[in-house]
Amino acid sequence: METLQKRSLFWDVDPKTINPQEHKRFIMERVLARGDVDDIRWAQEFYGNEDLKETLLVAKTIDPKSLSFWFQYFNLDRALCTEKPSLLKRAAFWRK
């Protein structure tokens, strides 16, 4: 479970306090948003693709570009995902 020890993924929490079952959605969102290939493989093996897909549908912290990639990767209909308020606020900040 080297993925759970990565400071690049979990810079804001103590890695010793992360419970893979109890914090499953939090972990999957971080891996989908910022993980590398090894992290994704670990998440697929540990949680399975169905849990990852479900997380994508309700994720609040994954940026639109990453969401688009994962929707293509898992062949999901983009209409299933609702716009996230936090992402809309962030997008408004960057608009000209």
C-alpha positions as semicolon CSV with decimal commas, in nm:
position;residue;x (nm);y (nm);z (nm)
1;M;0,000;0,000;0,000
2;E;0,271;0,240;-0,100
3;T;0,006;0,461;-0,261
4;L;-0,138;0,548;0,079
5;Q;0,204;0,671;0,196
6;K;0,260;0,917;-0,091
7;R;0,292;1,276;0,027
8;S;0,207;1,395;-0,327
9;L;-0,140;1,246;-0,284
10;F;-0,201;1,294;0,087
11;W;-0,001;1,604;0,178
12;D;-0,275;1,736;0,408
13;V;-0,333;1,428;0,625
14;D;-0,122;1,201;0,841
15;P;-0,067;0,883;0,634
16;K;-0,086;0,673;0,952
17;T;-0,449;0,776;1,004
18;I;-0,573;0,677;0,657
19;N;-0,798;0,373;0,667
20;P;-0,848;0,225;0,316
21;Q;-1,205;0,113;0,389
22;E;-1,322;0,399;0,607
23;H;-1,176;0,670;0,379
24;K;-1,233;0,490;0,053
25;R;-1,406;0,770;-0,141
26;F;-1,146;1,027;-0,028
27;I;-0,862;0,798;-0,138
28;M;-1,021;0,717;-0,474
29;E;-1,082;1,086;-0,552
30;R;-0,719;1,172;-0,475
31;V;-0,589;0,884;-0,685
32;L;-0,815;0,972;-0,979
33;A;-0,724;1,341;-0,958
34;R;-0,350;1,320;-0,890
35;G;-0,232;0,960;-0,900
36;D;0,020;0,807;-1,136
37;V;-0,015;0,480;-1,327
38;D;0,092;0,269;-1,028
39;D;-0,162;0,444;-0,804
40;I;-0,441;0,380;-1,053
41;R;-0,347;0,012;-1,082
42;W;-0,343;-0,016;-0,704
43;A;-0,690;0,144;-0,679
44;Q;-0,828;-0,083;-0,952
45;E;-0,695;-0,391;-0,774
46;F;-0,793;-0,278;-0,424
47;Y;-1,134;-0,117;-0,491
48;G;-1,229;-0,236;-0,841
49;N;-1,345;-0,043;-1,145
50;E;-1,709;-0,027;-1,033
51;D;-1,621;0,162;-0,713
52;L;-1,398;0,397;-0,913
53;K;-1,682;0,465;-1,158
54;E;-1,926;0,535;-0,875
55;T;-1,675;0,775;-0,722
56;L;-1,646;0,964;-1,050
57;L;-2,021;1,022;-1,055
58;V;-2,020;1,197;-0,716
59;A;-1,664;1,335;-0,700
60;K;-1,636;1,691;-0,576
61;T;-1,264;1,755;-0,606
62;I;-1,168;1,618;-0,948
63;D;-1,103;1,887;-1,208
64;P;-1,304;1,889;-1,536
65;K;-1,007;1,781;-1,749
66;S;-0,942;1,474;-1,534
67;L;-1,315;1,396;-1,520
68;S;-1,331;1,400;-1,899
69;F;-1,035;1,166;-1,922
70;W;-1,183;0,917;-1,674
71;F;-1,526;0,928;-1,835
72;Q;-1,359;0,833;-2,164
73;Y;-1,139;0,570;-1,999
74;F;-1,434;0,399;-1,827
75;N;-1,668;0,465;-2,123
76;L;-1,919;0,652;-1,905
77;D;-2,187;0,890;-2,028
78;R;-2,091;1,245;-1,930
79;A;-2,461;1,323;-1,871
80;L;-2,451;1,096;-1,565
81;C;-2,219;1,339;-1,391
82;T;-2,367;1,652;-1,242
83;E;-2,172;1,977;-1,242
84;K;-1,998;2,028;-0,912
85;P;-2,055;2,365;-0,744
86;S;-1,695;2,389;-0,624
87;L;-1,568;2,329;-0,977
88;L;-1,803;2,591;-1,118
89;K;-1,672;2,848;-0,870
90;R;-1,315;2,762;-0,960
91;A;-1,392;2,785;-1,333
92;A;-1,547;3,129;-1,286
93;F;-1,223;3,249;-1,129
94;W;-1,025;3,157;-1,440
95;R;-1,264;3,296;-1,701
96;K;-1,177;3,620;-1,875
